[in-house]
Amino acid sequence: MRELTGIEEILLVTIWRLKDQAYGVRIRQEASRVLGKEFTYGNLYSALHQLVAKKYIVSTPGDTIPARRGRPRIIYAISPGGFEALVKARKMNDKLWLGISRFALEKERGG
């Protein structure tokens, strides 16, 4: 299993947080909020398709929405392999940042 990219990690955490509300628009809104900048639909769906191909997430049709002309929302959920990759990423980040507080970073940059 290879390491997650930053975007993959953000999307997996976002999908995990949103639970059964993890569909395109909601995922994009949350990812944009976390990133502090607009996350385009092109970037979103490209990354989601990669995560599906890697079997880190699964997609299933949800409720049919009249505004979508009868097409169902696609709901995304983390697969067991995706959850394992997310746990591994968290452990790696914890090791990487061990002993470094956010206050030390702010002090170092003069803030």
LINZI-V891271 format. One line per field, one symbol per residue. psi: psi as a letter, one per 20 degrees, with the letter a starting at -180 (. if undefined). burial: 1 if it has 9 or more other ideal C-beta (glycine too) atoms within 8 Angstrom, else 0. A space follows every 10 residues. Layout:
BEGIN
psi = ???
burial = ???
END
This chain:
BEGIN
psi = prqqrggggg gggggggicj jnrggggggg gggghjrpoq hggghghghg hghikhrqpq pbqpphijli qqqppqqprh hhgghggggg ggggggjpio rhhhggghjk .
burial = 0001000111 1111110100 0111011101 1100000010 0011101101 1100111000 0000000100 0111111110 1111110110 0100000000 0000100000 0
END
